[in-house]
């Protein structure tokens, strides 16, 4: 069990994950985001990840949303089985 402080809940959560042994990805990230409001919330972070050199993969609706947002058109669609 780990608890950490940060400037916001996201920073504290990330610090806790890292201190518990979580390894940050080195090249690829898969995104599967729910409702459109959440897609809007992740948008600025997706831009940061692309700027850092990560290749983004996303489920169909998330990929469509990201691809419509300018420089995020390099996002690769992955399909999930039903």
Contact map, one row per residue, 1 for C-alpha under 8 A:
1110000000000000000100000000000000000000000000000000000000000000000000000000000000
1111000000000001001100000000000000000000000000000000000000000000000000000000000000
1111100000010001000000000000000000000000000000000000000000000000000000000000000000
0111110000011011000000000000000000000000000000000000000000000000000000000000000000
0011111000110010000000000000000000000000000000000000000000000000000000000000000000
0001111111110010000000000000000000000000000000000000000000000000000000000000000000
0000111110110000000000000000000000000000000000000000000000000000000000000000000000
0000011111110000000000000000000000000000000000000000000000000000000000000000000000
0000011111111000000000000000000000000000000000000000000000000000000000000000000000
0000010111111100000000000000000000000000000000000000000000000000000000000000000000
0000111111111110000000000000000000000000000000000000000000000000000000000000000000
0011111111111111000000000000000000000000000000000000000000000000000000000000000000
0001000011111111100000000000000000000000000000000000000000000000000000000000000000
0000000001111111110000000000000000000000000000000000000000000000000000000000000000
0001110000111111111000000000000000000000000000000000000000000000000000000000000000
0111000000011111111100000000000000000000000000000000000000000000000000000000000000
0000000000001111111111000000000000000000000000000000000000000000000000000000000000
0000000000000111111111110000000000000000000000000000000000000000000000000000000000
0100000000000011111111000000000000000000000000000000000000000000000000000000000000
1100000000000001111111000000000000000000000000000000000000000000000000000000000000
0000000000000000111111100000000000000000000000000000000000000000000000000000000000
0000000000000000111111110000000000000000000000000000000000000000000000000000000000
0000000000000000010011111000000000000000000000000000000000000000000000000000000000
0000000000000000010001111100000000000000000000000000000000000000000000000000000000
0000000000000000000000111111100000000000000000000000000000000000000000000000000000
0000000000000000000000011111000000000000000000000000010000000000000000000000000000
0000000000000000000000001111100000000000000000000000111000000000000000000000000000
0000000000000000000000001111110000000000000000000000011110000000000000000000000000
0000000000000000000000001011111000000000000000000000011110000000000000000000000000
0000000000000000000000000001111100000000000000000000000111100000000000000000000000
0000000000000000000000000000111110000000000000000000000111100100000000000000000000
0000000000000000000000000000011111000000000000000000000001100100000000000000000000
0000000000000000000000000000001111100110000000000000000000000100000000000000000000
0000000000000000000000000000000111110110000000000000000000000100000000000000000000
0000000000000000000000000000000011111110000000000000000000000000000000000000000000
0000000000000000000000000000000001111111000000000000000000000000000000000000000000
0000000000000000000000000000000000111111100000000000000000000000000000000000000000
0000000000000000000000000000000011111111110000000000000000000000000000000000000000
0000000000000000000000000000000011111111111000000000000000000100100000000000000000
0000000000000000000000000000000000011111111000000000000000000000000000000000000000
0000000000000000000000000000000000001111111100000000000000000000000000000000000000
0000000000000000000000000000000000000111111111000000000000000000000000000000000000
0000000000000000000000000000000000000011111111100000000000000000010000000000000000
0000000000000000000000000000000000000000111111110000000000000000000000000000000000
0000000000000000000000000000000000000000011111111000000000000000000000000000000000
0000000000000000000000000000000000000000011111111100000100000000000000010000000000
0000000000000000000000000000000000000000001111111110000000000000000000110000000000
0000000000000000000000000000000000000000000111111111000000000000000000000000000000
0000000000000000000000000000000000000000000011111111110000000000000000000000000000
0000000000000000000000000000000000000000000001111111111100000000000000010000000000
0000000000000000000000000000000000000000000000111111110000000000000000000000000000
0000000000000000000000000000000000000000000000011111110000000000000000000000000000
0000000000000000000000000010000000000000000000001111111000000000000000000000000000
0000000000000000000000000111100000000000000000001111111100000000000000000000000000
0000000000000000000000000011100000000000000000000100111110000000000000000110000000
0000000000000000000000000001111000000000000001000100011111000000000000000111000000
0000000000000000000000000001111000000000000000000000001111100010000000000011110000
0000000000000000000000000000011100000000000000000000000111111110000000000011110000
0000000000000000000000000000011100000000000000000000000011111110000000000000111100
0000000000000000000000000000000000000000000000000000000001111111000000000000111000
0000000000000000000000000000000000000000000000000000000001111111100000000000000000
0000000000000000000000000000001111000010000000000000000001111111110000000000000000
0000000000000000000000000000000000000000000000000000000011111111111000000011100000
0000000000000000000000000000000000000000000000000000000000011111111100000000000000
0000000000000000000000000000000000000010000000000000000000001111111110000000000000
0000000000000000000000000000000000000000001000000000000000000111111110011010000000
0000000000000000000000000000000000000000000000000000000000000011111111111110000000
0000000000000000000000000000000000000000000000000000000000000001111111011000000000
0000000000000000000000000000000000000000000000000000000000000000111111111000000000
0000000000000000000000000000000000000000000000000000000000000000001111111000000000
0000000000000000000000000000000000000000000000100000000000000000001011111100000000
0000000000000000000000000000000000000000000001100100000000000000011111111110000000
0000000000000000000000000000000000000000000000000000000000000000011111111110000000
0000000000000000000000000000000000000000000000000000001100000000001000111111000000
0000000000000000000000000000000000000000000000000000001111000010011000011111100000
0000000000000000000000000000000000000000000000000000000111000010000000000111110000
0000000000000000000000000000000000000000000000000000000011110010000000000011111000
0000000000000000000000000000000000000000000000000000000011110000000000000001111100
0000000000000000000000000000000000000000000000000000000000110000000000000000111110
0000000000000000000000000000000000000000000000000000000000100000000000000000011111
0000000000000000000000000000000000000000000000000000000000000000000000000000001111
0000000000000000000000000000000000000000000000000000000000000000000000000000000111
